[in-house]
């Protein structure tokens, strides 16, 4: 279970894929007071890549990276954390 995303001021959460903004036609993000969830309803091989979540509060910033690899048929994938 990820740690809650709480703080004052409220943390700002952003996601990128391979260093670029996400394609919001393919990927949805849900940010709440507790977490940030990346949704890809139907995966395709082009969804493979390195995803980065950045949490920023004032001048403090922390990042988490994960590698998503779509293999074989659609909707089958492998995730590894960097």
N, C-alpha and C positions, 0 to 999 in steps of 0.2 A: 504494500500500500504506500503510495507516494506521500511525502509530507504535505500538509496543507499549505496553500499559497495565501498566507495571511500577512498583514502588515499595515502600518500607517506610515506614509501614504500607501494606498493599495498598490500591490505589485503590478507591473505591466508585463504581460506575457506575449512573446512573438515566436513564430515558427518560420523556419526556412527549409528548403530542400536544396542540397548541393550549393548552398550559399545564395540562393535566389528566393524571392518571395514565392509562396505557394500558389498553385493554380486553384483558385477558389471554385472553379467549375468541377474539379475532380476531388478536392479535399475540403473537408469541413473541420473547423475548430470549435470546441465548446469550452469556454473559460468560465469557471465558477469561483466562489470563494475558497473552495477546497482543492480544485485541481484544474488541469488543462488537458483536454482529450482531443486527439487527432483522429478523425474518421475518414476512412476511404471505403466507401460502400462496395464498389466492385474494383478489385485491383487489376492492374495491367502491368506488363513488364516495365513500361515507362515510369511506373511508380517506384521502382527500385532506386535507391540512392541513400545519401546521408541526410537525415533530418536533424535539425537542431532546434531545441526549445531554449529560449533566452528569457530569464526572469530578471526584471530590472526594478529597483527601488532607489529613487534618487540617484546617487553616484555609484551605488553597488549593483553589480551584475553577476549572474551565475548562469552557466550554460550546461545543457545535457545533450549528448549526441547519441543517435542510434542509427544503425545501418539496417535498412529494409531491403531484402532481396526477394523478388518475386520469381519463383521457380515453377517450371512445368505449367500446369493448367492455371486458368484465372482463379483468383481467390485462394491460392496456396502460396504461403510466404514463409520466410525465415527472418527473424529479427536478432540482431546482436547489438550489444551496447559497446560503445567505444570508451 
